[in-house]
Amino acid sequence: MTLTTGMILFQSCKKESTTTEPPQVGVFFSIVDKQAAFTALTLRATTWNWDFGDGTSSTEKNPVHVYKDGGYYTAKLTGGNAQGETASYTVNLAVALTPYALLTGDHTAAGYHGKTWKLSSTASGGLFSNADADFTIVEGPLPPGIFGNLGLGEIYDDTFTFSFDGGYSHDVKSDGASFGGIVYQYVTNGGAGIANEGPGYGLCTGKYTPQSGAKFTYVEKENFPVPSVYGPGGVVTYPNVSTLDFTGTEFIGFMDFQRKVIVKDITDSSMKVVMFMAASPDDLPKNTHAIILAFDVVR
């Protein structure tokens, strides 16, 4: 909307003057899939310049824009008047979020330092399964907080942070240990790294120093071969699954020989991950079990 400023004529010898006020700018938007409809809420503006945050722009007042890729974007409207005065307004958009965007969070937000996750102590439905093609259940559904009942409640404190640029960080908190398998500890260090051993399941916490400058790789769909006692030739291939892999010694959630894992489901606030375990020292490096657990976002 454009407003015209009138001229006031004074009965004096003073020169007539014209006063103006700068534009005011706001934005309303709606999103359906990858299409965003923008409405300029402006006063005293006669031009509208939109930057959609993906390298494209528009001078329409109320444009409709289709983003090529899903993700987080920052859109900016700059309104101007005939005197060259401008005002701007910025909005953050979540457009058809991809699993990668859900994993790493809104990198356009102020103060962004990645998105942090931790094992859920409240989610139910976890499974302790065989590392076969169907994840045949050995124990489950597991009740919420079961590892606390086993004396391993500290595992719910550890955090795992994924950044949009592929950076990864891991905080083992004050105990300096991470959730993992007992066989892994005895094979790699004779059990010297065990910090706390839980009864049953072959589980423990083991001392671990997170790797500085670690990176992660997320693949949305691939055929993933995993060493397993249940597969022909010692391998089970999981078709068309999403995976997380890490540089060096890093991992998410569970420290064992197999560090690459399967992401079964992910939303903005939770994800379910399949982590593998080798519980037979005679069959290494083949996995015997899979632990399927939920992670929550750390708010």
C-alpha positions as CSV (number, residue, x, y, z in Angstrom):
1,M,0.0,0.0,0.0
2,T,1.3,3.4,-0.9
3,L,0.5,6.6,1.1
4,T,1.0,10.1,-0.3
5,T,2.3,12.8,1.9
6,G,0.7,16.2,1.4
7,M,2.4,19.5,1.4
8,I,1.5,22.1,4.0
9,L,1.6,25.8,2.9
10,F,2.3,28.3,5.7
11,Q,1.4,32.0,5.2
12,S,4.8,33.3,5.8
13,C,8.0,34.2,3.9
14,K,9.5,30.7,4.7
15,K,10.1,28.3,1.9
16,E,7.6,25.5,1.5
17,S,8.9,22.1,2.8
18,T,8.0,18.5,2.1
19,T,8.3,15.9,4.8
20,T,8.5,12.1,4.2
21,E,8.6,9.1,6.4
22,P,10.7,6.0,5.5
23,P,8.9,2.8,4.5
24,Q,7.8,0.1,7.0
25,V,8.1,-3.5,6.0
26,G,6.8,-6.9,7.2
27,V,6.2,-10.3,5.5
28,F,3.5,-12.9,5.6
29,F,4.2,-16.3,4.0
30,S,2.8,-19.8,3.6
31,I,4.5,-22.9,2.4
32,V,3.2,-26.0,0.7
33,D,5.9,-28.6,-0.1
34,K,8.6,-26.6,-1.9
35,Q,6.3,-23.7,-2.9
36,A,6.3,-20.5,-0.8
37,A,3.8,-17.7,-1.3
38,F,4.9,-14.3,0.1
39,T,2.9,-11.2,0.9
40,A,4.6,-7.9,1.4
41,L,3.1,-6.0,4.4
42,T,4.4,-2.5,3.7
43,L,3.7,1.1,4.3
44,R,5.0,3.9,2.1
45,A,6.8,1.5,-0.2
46,T,6.7,1.7,-4.0
47,T,9.3,-0.9,-4.8
48,W,9.7,-4.5,-3.5
49,N,12.9,-6.5,-3.8
50,W,12.9,-10.1,-2.6
51,D,15.9,-12.3,-2.0
52,F,14.7,-15.9,-1.6
53,G,17.9,-17.1,0.0
54,D,18.6,-19.7,-2.8
55,G,20.3,-17.3,-5.2
56,T,17.1,-16.1,-6.8
57,S,15.1,-12.9,-6.5
58,S,12.0,-11.0,-7.5
59,T,10.6,-7.5,-7.7
60,E,7.0,-8.5,-7.5
61,K,5.1,-7.3,-4.5
62,N,3.5,-10.6,-3.6
63,P,5.6,-13.4,-5.4
64,V,5.2,-17.1,-5.3
65,H,8.5,-19.0,-5.4
66,V,9.3,-22.7,-5.8
67,Y,12.5,-23.9,-4.2
68,K,14.5,-26.5,-6.1
69,D,15.6,-28.3,-2.9
70,G,14.1,-28.7,0.5
71,G,15.9,-27.2,3.5
72,Y,16.2,-24.1,5.6
73,Y,16.3,-20.7,3.9
74,T,16.4,-17.1,4.9
75,A,14.2,-14.8,2.7
76,K,14.5,-11.1,2.8
77,L,12.2,-8.3,1.5
78,T,13.5,-4.8,1.0
79,G,10.9,-2.1,0.4
80,G,11.8,1.3,-1.0
81,N,10.2,4.7,-1.7
82,A,10.7,7.4,-4.3
83,Q,13.2,9.2,-2.1
84,G,15.5,6.2,-2.1
85,E,14.8,5.2,1.5
86,T,14.6,1.5,2.3
87,A,13.6,-0.9,5.0
88,S,14.1,-4.6,5.2
89,Y,12.5,-7.6,6.9
90,T,13.9,-11.2,7.1
91,V,12.1,-14.5,7.7
92,N,13.5,-18.0,8.2
93,L,11.8,-20.7,6.2
94,A,11.7,-24.5,6.7
95,V,10.9,-25.9,3.2
96,A,10.1,-29.5,2.6
97,L,12.8,-30.5,5.1
98,T,15.1,-33.3,4.0
99,P,16.3,-35.9,6.5
100,Y,19.7,-34.2,6.4
101,A,18.1,-30.9,7.4
102,L,16.2,-32.7,10.2
103,L,19.4,-34.2,11.4
104,T,21.5,-31.0,11.4
105,G,18.9,-28.3,12.2
106,D,18.3,-24.8,11.1
107,H,21.7,-23.5,10.0
108,T,20.2,-20.1,9.1
109,A,19.2,-19.4,12.8
110,A,21.2,-16.9,14.8
111,G,23.9,-18.6,17.0
112,Y,23.6,-21.9,15.1
113,H,26.1,-24.5,16.4
114,G,24.6,-27.7,15.0
115,K,21.8,-29.9,16.2
116,T,22.4,-32.0,19.3
117,W,20.9,-35.4,20.1
118,K,21.0,-37.8,23.0
119,L,19.7,-41.3,23.7
120,S,16.1,-41.1,24.8
121,S,15.3,-42.2,28.3
122,T,11.6,-41.7,27.7
123,A,10.9,-43.3,24.4
124,S,9.5,-46.9,24.4
125,G,9.7,-49.5,21.7
126,G,13.5,-50.0,21.5
127,L,14.6,-53.5,20.5
128,F,17.5,-55.8,21.2
129,S,17.7,-57.9,18.0
130,N,19.8,-60.3,16.0
131,A,21.9,-58.8,13.3
132,D,20.0,-60.7,10.6
133,A,18.1,-59.4,7.6
134,D,14.9,-59.0,9.6
135,F,16.3,-57.8,12.9
136,T,14.6,-60.8,14.7
137,I,13.7,-59.7,18.2
138,V,15.7,-61.1,21.1
139,E,14.3,-58.8,23.7
140,G,11.7,-56.0,23.3
141,P,10.0,-53.8,23.1
142,L,12.4,-52.3,25.6
143,P,10.8,-50.1,28.3
144,P,11.8,-46.4,28.6
145,G,14.9,-45.9,30.7
146,I,15.8,-49.6,30.8
147,F,19.6,-48.9,30.9
148,G,19.1,-46.9,34.0
149,N,17.5,-50.0,35.6
150,L,20.7,-51.9,34.5
151,G,22.9,-49.4,36.3
152,L,23.9,-47.6,33.1
153,G,21.8,-44.5,33.4
154,E,24.7,-42.2,32.6
155,I,24.5,-43.2,28.9
156,Y,21.4,-40.9,28.6
157,D,23.7,-37.9,29.4
158,D,26.1,-38.2,26.4
159,T,25.3,-35.9,23.5
160,F,26.0,-36.0,19.7
161,T,26.0,-32.9,17.6
162,F,25.7,-32.8,13.8
163,S,26.5,-29.6,11.9
164,F,25.2,-28.6,8.5
165,D,28.8,-28.4,7.1
166,G,29.4,-32.1,8.0
167,G,31.1,-31.4,11.3
168,Y,30.5,-33.7,14.2
169,S,31.2,-33.5,18.0
170,H,30.6,-35.9,20.8
171,D,30.4,-35.1,24.5
172,V,31.0,-38.0,27.0
173,K,30.3,-35.8,30.0
174,S,32.0,-36.1,33.4
175,D,32.4,-39.9,33.4
176,G,34.5,-39.8,30.2
177,A,32.9,-43.0,29.0
178,S,30.4,-44.1,26.4
179,F,27.8,-46.9,26.0
180,G,29.2,-50.0,24.3
181,G,29.8,-53.7,24.2
182,I,31.8,-55.7,26.6
183,V,33.4,-57.9,23.9
184,Y,34.7,-54.8,22.2
185,Q,36.3,-53.7,25.4
186,Y,38.0,-57.0,26.1
187,V,39.2,-57.5,22.6
188,T,40.6,-53.9,22.1
189,N,42.1,-53.3,25.6
190,G,41.7,-56.4,27.7
191,G,38.7,-54.8,29.6
192,A,40.9,-52.0,31.0
193,G,38.6,-49.4,29.4
194,I,35.4,-50.6,31.1
195,A,34.1,-47.9,33.4
196,N,30.8,-49.5,34.4
197,E,29.4,-52.9,33.6
198,G,25.7,-53.6,33.3
199,P,24.2,-57.0,34.2
200,G,23.1,-59.0,31.2
201,Y,23.0,-58.1,27.5
202,G,26.8,-57.9,27.3
203,L,26.7,-54.1,27.7
204,C,28.9,-51.6,29.6
205,T,30.3,-48.1,29.5
206,G,33.9,-47.7,28.3
207,K,36.4,-44.9,28.5
208,Y,36.5,-42.9,25.3
209,T,38.1,-39.6,24.2
210,P,36.1,-37.9,21.4
211,Q,37.9,-37.1,18.2
212,S,38.6,-33.5,17.6
213,G,37.5,-32.2,14.2
214,A,35.4,-35.3,13.4
215,K,33.1,-35.4,10.3
216,F,30.0,-37.4,9.5
217,T,28.5,-38.7,6.3
218,Y,24.7,-39.1,5.8
219,V,23.5,-41.2,2.9
220,E,19.7,-41.1,2.3
221,K,19.4,-44.4,0.5
222,E,22.0,-47.1,-0.2
223,N,22.5,-50.9,0.0
224,F,24.5,-51.3,3.2
225,P,26.6,-54.5,3.7
226,V,27.3,-55.3,7.4
227,P,29.5,-58.1,8.7
228,S,27.1,-60.6,10.4
229,V,27.1,-64.2,11.6
230,Y,23.7,-64.5,10.0
231,G,24.6,-63.6,6.4
232,P,25.8,-65.9,3.6
233,G,29.6,-65.4,3.4
234,G,29.4,-63.5,6.7
235,V,27.6,-60.4,5.4
236,V,24.0,-59.2,5.6
237,T,23.1,-56.4,3.1
238,Y,20.3,-54.1,4.1
239,P,18.8,-52.6,0.9
240,N,17.7,-49.0,0.4
241,V,18.5,-47.8,3.9
242,S,19.6,-44.4,5.2
243,T,23.0,-44.5,6.9
244,L,25.3,-42.5,9.2
245,D,29.1,-42.9,9.0
246,F,31.9,-41.2,10.9
247,T,35.6,-40.3,10.5
248,G,38.3,-41.9,12.7
249,T,37.0,-43.6,15.8
250,E,33.8,-41.7,16.1
251,F,30.3,-43.2,16.4
252,I,26.8,-42.4,17.6
253,G,25.3,-43.9,20.7
254,F,27.1,-47.2,20.9
255,M,30.8,-47.9,20.8
256,D,31.7,-51.2,19.0
257,F,33.5,-52.5,16.0
258,Q,30.7,-51.4,13.6
259,R,30.5,-47.6,13.6
260,K,28.4,-47.1,10.5
261,V,24.7,-47.3,11.5
262,I,21.2,-47.3,10.0
263,V,18.8,-44.4,10.5
264,K,15.3,-46.0,10.5
265,D,13.2,-42.9,11.1
266,I,13.8,-39.2,11.7
267,T,11.6,-36.2,12.6
268,D,12.4,-32.7,13.8
269,S,12.6,-34.0,17.4
270,S,13.4,-37.7,17.4
271,M,15.1,-40.4,15.4
272,K,15.5,-44.2,15.6
273,V,18.9,-45.7,14.9
274,V,20.1,-49.3,14.4
275,M,23.5,-49.8,16.1
276,F,25.4,-53.1,15.7
277,M,27.2,-55.2,18.3
278,A,29.7,-58.1,18.1
279,A,29.0,-60.3,21.2
280,S,31.1,-63.3,20.1
281,P,34.9,-63.0,20.1
282,D,35.2,-66.1,18.0
283,D,33.3,-64.6,15.1
284,L,35.0,-61.2,14.8
285,P,34.5,-58.9,13.0
286,K,31.0,-60.3,12.4
287,N,28.2,-58.7,14.3
288,T,25.7,-60.9,16.3
289,H,23.2,-58.3,17.5
290,A,21.5,-55.0,16.7
291,I,20.3,-52.5,19.2
292,I,17.5,-50.3,17.9
293,L,17.0,-47.2,20.0
294,A,15.5,-43.7,19.9
295,F,17.3,-40.4,20.2
296,D,15.8,-37.1,21.3
297,V,16.8,-33.6,20.4
298,V,18.5,-31.6,23.2
299,R,16.5,-28.4,23.5
